[in-house]
């Protein structure tokens, strides 16, 4: 009798354990975009893992696993990608699934970008903004395929990246094109050809979402706002230090501040500038009688620039300012329940391959030498990256951790007033 009781007890424990594991697995699979977005436990970032000056050299699954372990150590659990044209996103999804298989508690989810262009984009022919590229249908089809193949990972599909903003003269499309594909994906959900909880959006400049001039306030934008599950806006105060320098320059009541205090004040203005752009979209949306969540699909601050934003321009770019902006934006968005896809995790040099010091190559929080920039120095000190490597290199600090050396590259608002 005793043996029978022991056997029955072991059977019950085994069944409970299997049931518990199943429920946990089921819960992980079923977590939705609605639960993830705006949840500070799921920090978000824009991800590209390209190491070389060309996207022909696609990062391997092994390399991406390294990146994912680093990002997970930073409490990043939501990645945004940009297109499905290159094999990088396939390798990313394989890497996440492999890490999940090895450790069921590993969490990483994806906002899958589908790139959208106008007809003749990136060719010698003049772009036709009222017509779309034939490639768009391929991007959407592949996004649907990947989402159905990796439903436990892909939680959102973003149709286009800055595809509607009119300064993207090489490729922008009219809102009707984005609306067409958003409606297509929403219909696939209704037809049970996509997971019912997948969210659909488009990630674009704040102006494109109605926060800018009246030229964007068209009927198709209103319909698009109604069609998406949430609005994903981009805001870049760093760029506006050149295009609108007055907001960056020191104010009269700051003349008595120390140089560091002047910079800190300027960075608070930068955050407030981003908040104002966020609110401009929110106000326009509400004026139309629409109520949708708004999250920040992209914002960031470069650390090096030999163009508009560096020493010969607005002098905005350095690691101290990036760190201040990163922390201010994280603090604000976490407090307000807004997801912030910070741009970006790692430096990439293909973006301006002919100009190594171009700002587009230097938005990462970690550089190509596996060095954490100033924004992450405390994490290095606290052992967040202990035992982790990138391309065989341990995660160390830029400037060898010498803050005095870092400050030699920091330009102050007073210098801006005098020289710019």
C-alpha positions in Angstrom: 0.0 0.0 0.0 2.8 2.4 0.9 4.5 1.8 -2.5 1.2 2.4 -4.3 0.8 5.7 -2.5 4.4 6.7 -3.3 3.8 5.8 -7.0 0.5 7.8 -7.0 2.2 10.8 -5.4 5.0 10.7 -8.0 2.4 10.5 -10.8 0.6 13.5 -9.4 3.8 15.5 -9.0 4.8 14.6 -12.6 1.5 15.5 -14.0 1.5 18.8 -12.1 5.0 19.6 -13.3 4.1 18.9 -16.9 0.9 20.9 -16.5 2.8 23.8 -15.0 5.4 23.8 -17.7 2.7 23.7 -20.3 0.8 26.6 -18.8 4.0 28.6 -18.6 4.8 27.8 -22.2 1.3 28.6 -23.2 1.4 31.9 -21.4 4.7 32.8 -23.1 3.3 31.9 -26.5 0.1 33.9 -25.9 1.6 37.1 -24.6 0.3 39.8 -26.8 1.5 43.2 -28.2 -1.2 44.8 -26.0 0.4 43.3 -22.9 4.0 44.1 -24.0 3.7 47.7 -25.4 3.9 50.3 -22.7 5.1 47.7 -20.1 8.4 48.9 -18.6 9.3 45.2 -18.0 9.7 44.9 -21.8 12.2 47.5 -22.8 12.4 48.1 -26.6 15.2 48.9 -29.0 15.9 49.1 -32.7 18.1 46.2 -33.9 20.5 45.7 -36.7 23.4 43.4 -36.3 25.5 44.2 -39.5 29.2 44.5 -38.7 30.7 45.4 -42.1 30.3 48.2 -44.6 27.8 46.2 -46.7 24.6 44.3 -45.9 25.8 41.5 -48.2 27.7 40.2 -45.1 24.7 39.0 -43.1 25.3 38.4 -39.4 25.2 34.7 -38.6 22.8 33.0 -36.1 25.8 32.6 -33.8 26.7 36.3 -34.0 23.0 37.3 -33.4 22.9 35.1 -30.4 25.7 37.1 -28.9 23.8 40.3 -29.5 20.7 38.9 -28.0 22.4 37.8 -24.8 23.9 41.3 -24.5 20.5 43.0 -25.1 18.8 40.6 -22.7 21.3 41.6 -20.0 20.2 45.2 -20.5 16.5 44.1 -19.9 15.7 44.6 -23.6 12.9 42.2 -24.6 11.4 43.8 -27.7 13.3 44.4 -30.9 12.3 46.4 -34.0 13.5 45.4 -37.4 13.2 47.2 -40.8 12.7 44.8 -43.7 12.7 41.2 -44.7 14.8 41.6 -47.9 18.0 40.5 -46.3 18.4 37.2 -44.4 19.3 39.0 -41.2 15.7 38.9 -39.9 15.5 35.1 -40.6 18.7 34.5 -38.7 17.4 36.7 -35.9 14.2 34.7 -35.6 16.2 31.4 -35.6 18.5 32.8 -33.0 15.7 33.8 -30.7 13.9 30.4 -31.1 17.2 28.6 -30.3 17.8 30.6 -27.2 14.2 30.0 -26.0 14.6 26.3 -26.6 17.7 26.2 -24.5 16.2 28.4 -21.8 12.3 28.5 -21.6 12.6 31.7 -19.5 14.4 33.6 -22.2 12.2 36.3 -23.6 12.6 38.3 -26.8 9.9 39.5 -29.1 10.0 41.2 -32.5 8.3 44.1 -34.3 8.7 42.9 -37.9 9.3 45.7 -40.4 8.1 45.4 -43.9 9.9 48.0 -46.1 7.7 50.1 -48.4 8.9 52.1 -51.4 7.4 54.1 -54.2 7.8 53.2 -57.8 11.3 53.8 -59.2 12.7 54.2 -55.6 16.5 53.9 -55.5 16.9 53.9 -59.2 18.1 56.3 -61.8 14.5 57.0 -62.8 12.5 59.7 -61.1 10.5 58.4 -58.2 6.7 58.2 -58.7 5.3 58.9 -55.2 1.7 58.1 -56.2 2.6 54.6 -57.3 4.2 51.9 -55.3 7.1 49.5 -55.9 6.4 46.0 -57.0 8.7 44.9 -54.2 6.1 46.0 -51.6 3.9 43.0 -52.2 6.9 40.6 -51.7 7.8 42.3 -48.4 4.2 42.0 -47.1 3.9 38.3 -48.3 7.2 37.4 -46.6 6.2 39.3 -43.4 3.0 37.2 -43.3 4.9 34.0 -43.8 7.4 34.7 -41.1 4.7 35.8 -38.6 2.8 32.6 -39.1 6.1 30.6 -38.7 7.2 32.4 -35.6 4.0 33.5 -33.8 5.5 33.1 -30.4 8.2 35.8 -31.3 6.7 38.2 -33.8 4.0 40.3 -32.1 3.7 43.3 -34.4 4.1 44.0 -38.1 5.2 47.5 -39.0 4.2 48.5 -42.6 7.0 50.9 -43.8 9.7 52.8 -42.1 9.5 56.6 -42.6 7.7 55.7 -45.8 5.2 58.7 -45.7 7.4 61.6 -44.7 8.0 63.9 -47.6 11.7 64.6 -47.0 12.3 60.9 -47.8 12.4 62.1 -51.5 14.0 58.9 -52.8 11.2 56.6 -51.8 8.2 58.1 -49.9 4.7 56.9 -50.7 1.3 58.5 -50.1 -0.7 57.4 -47.0 -3.1 55.5 -49.2 -0.4 53.0 -50.0 0.3 52.3 -46.3 -3.4 52.1 -45.7 -3.8 49.5 -48.4 -1.3 47.1 -46.8 -2.5 47.8 -43.2 -6.1 46.9 -44.3 -4.8 43.8 -46.1 -3.1 42.6 -42.9 -6.1 43.4 -40.7 -8.3 41.4 -43.1 -5.9 38.5 -42.9 -6.4 38.5 -39.2 -10.2 38.4 -39.6 -9.7 35.5 -42.1 -7.6 33.7 -39.5 -4.6 33.8 -41.9 -2.6 35.7 -39.3 -2.6 35.3 -35.5 -5.6 37.2 -34.2 -3.5 39.1 -31.6 -0.9 40.3 -33.9 -0.9 44.1 -34.0 -0.4 46.2 -37.1 1.1 49.6 -37.4 3.3 51.8 -39.5 6.5 53.4 -38.1 7.0 57.0 -39.3 8.1 60.5 -38.5 5.8 62.4 -36.2 5.0 64.9 -39.0 3.6 62.0 -41.1 1.2 61.1 -38.3 -0.3 64.6 -38.4 2.0 66.3 -35.9 3.6 68.5 -38.7 2.2 70.7 -41.4 -1.3 70.7 -43.0 0.1 68.9 -46.1 -0.1 65.7 -44.1 -3.7 66.2 -42.9 -5.3 64.1 -45.7 -8.3 61.8 -45.5 -6.2 58.6 -46.0 -4.1 59.5 -43.0 -7.3 59.7 -40.9 -8.4 56.3 -42.2 -4.9 54.9 -41.5 -5.1 56.1 -37.9 -8.3 54.3 -37.6 -6.9 51.1 -39.2 -3.7 50.6 -37.2 -3.7 49.0 -33.8 -1.4 51.7 -32.5 0.6 54.7 -33.8 4.4 54.4 -34.0 6.1 57.8 -34.2 9.7 58.9 -34.8 11.2 61.9 -33.0 14.8 63.2 -33.4 15.7 66.4 -31.5 19.4 65.7 -32.3 18.7 66.4 -36.0 16.8 69.5 -35.1 19.9 70.9 -33.4 20.9 71.7 -37.0 17.6 72.4 -38.7 16.2 74.4 -35.7 19.4 75.5 -33.8 17.7 78.1 -31.6 16.1 75.5 -29.4 19.5 74.0 -28.7 21.3 77.2 -27.8 21.6 78.3 -24.2 19.0 80.7 -22.7 19.9 84.0 -21.1 19.0 82.7 -17.6 21.6 79.9 -18.1 24.6 82.1 -18.6 25.8 81.7 -15.0 25.6 77.9 -15.1 28.6 75.6 -15.4 29.4 74.1 -18.8 28.0 70.7 -17.6 24.9 72.3 -16.3 24.3 74.1 -19.6 24.6 70.8 -21.4 22.2 69.1 -19.0 19.7 72.0 -19.5 20.0 71.6 -23.2 19.4 67.9 -23.0 16.3 68.4 -20.9 15.1 70.8 -23.7 15.8 68.0 -26.1 13.6 65.6 -24.2 10.9 68.2 -23.9 11.1 68.8 -27.7 10.5 65.1 -28.2 7.6 65.2 -25.8 6.1 68.2 -27.7 6.3 66.2 -31.0 4.6 63.2 -29.3 1.8 65.5 -28.0 1.4 67.1 -31.4 0.5 63.7 -32.9 -1.8 62.9 -29.9 -3.6 66.2 -30.3 -4.1 65.7 -34.0 -5.4 62.2 -33.4 -7.8 63.3 -30.7 -9.1 66.2 -32.9 -10.2 63.5 -35.4 -12.1 61.7 -32.6 -9.7 58.7 -32.7 -8.3 57.1 -29.6 -5.3 54.8 -30.2 -2.1 54.1 -28.2 0.9 56.0 -29.3 4.4 54.7 -28.9 7.8 55.9 -30.0 9.0 53.7 -32.8 12.4 55.4 -33.1 14.4 58.1 -31.3 18.2 58.3 -30.7 21.3 60.4 -30.5 24.5 59.9 -32.4 27.9 60.1 -30.7 30.1 61.1 -33.7 29.5 63.3 -36.7 31.6 65.1 -39.3 28.5 66.6 -40.9 25.7 68.8 -39.7 25.8 67.7 -36.1 29.5 67.6 -35.2 32.3 70.0 -34.5 31.7 72.0 -37.7 27.9 72.1 -37.2 25.6 72.1 -34.2 28.2 70.3 -32.0 25.5 68.0 -30.7 27.2 64.6 -31.0 29.1 63.0 -28.2 28.7 60.2 -25.7 27.7 62.4 -22.7 24.8 63.9 -24.6 23.7 60.5 -25.9 23.7 59.2 -22.3 21.7 62.1 -21.0 19.1 61.8 -23.8 18.9 58.0 -23.4 18.3 58.2 -19.7 15.9 61.1 -19.9 13.8 59.4 -22.6 13.8 56.0 -20.8 12.7 57.7 -17.6 9.9 59.7 -19.2 8.5 56.8 -21.4 8.7 54.3 -18.5 6.8 56.7 -16.3 4.1 57.4 -18.9 3.6 53.8 -20.1 5.1 54.4 -23.5 7.3 52.0 -25.3 10.4 53.6 -26.7 12.3 51.8 -29.4 15.7 53.5 -28.9 17.8 53.8 -32.0 19.9 51.8 -31.8 21.5 48.9 -30.0 24.8 48.6 -32.0 26.8 50.9 -34.3 26.5 49.8 -37.9 28.9 51.1 -40.6 26.9 50.2 -43.8 24.6 53.2 -43.4 27.2 55.7 -44.5 29.8 53.3 -45.8 31.8 55.9 -47.7 32.0 58.3 -44.7 33.2 56.4 -41.6 32.6 59.5 -39.3 29.1 60.1 -40.6 26.5 60.3 -37.9 24.3 57.5 -39.3 27.1 55.1 -38.4 27.3 56.1 -34.7 23.8 55.9 -33.1 24.5 52.7 -31.2 24.9 52.2 -27.5 27.7 49.8 -28.2 30.3 50.4 -30.9 31.9 47.9 -33.3 34.8 47.2 -30.9 32.3 45.8 -28.4 32.8 48.9 -26.2 29.8 50.1 -24.3 29.3 53.9 -24.7 28.9 56.2 -21.7 25.2 55.5 -21.4 26.0 51.9 -20.4 29.2 52.4 -18.3 27.3 51.8 -15.1 26.0 48.5 -16.4 29.6 47.4 -17.2 30.7 48.4 -13.7 27.7 46.5 -12.2 28.6 43.3 -14.1 25.6 43.2 -16.4 27.8 42.0 -19.3 30.1 39.7 -17.3 31.0 36.7 -19.4 29.4 38.1 -22.5 31.2 38.8 -25.7 30.6 40.2 -29.2 32.7 38.7 -31.9 34.9 37.3 -29.3 35.5 40.6 -27.5 34.3 41.2 -23.9 32.1 44.2 -23.4 34.3 47.0 -22.1 33.9 50.8 -21.8 34.8 53.4 -24.3 37.7 55.8 -23.5 38.9 52.9 -21.2 36.4 54.2 -18.7 38.3 57.6 -18.4 35.6 60.2 -18.0 38.1 63.1 -18.3 39.1 61.8 -21.7 35.5 61.6 -22.7 34.9 65.2 -21.8 37.6 66.4 -24.1 35.2 65.5 -27.0 32.1 67.2 -25.4 31.1 70.5 -26.9 29.1 72.9 -24.8 26.1 75.2 -25.6 28.3 78.3 -25.0 30.6 77.2 -27.8 27.5 76.7 -29.9 26.5 80.3 -29.4 29.9 81.6 -30.2 30.8 79.4 -33.2 27.7 78.2 -34.9 
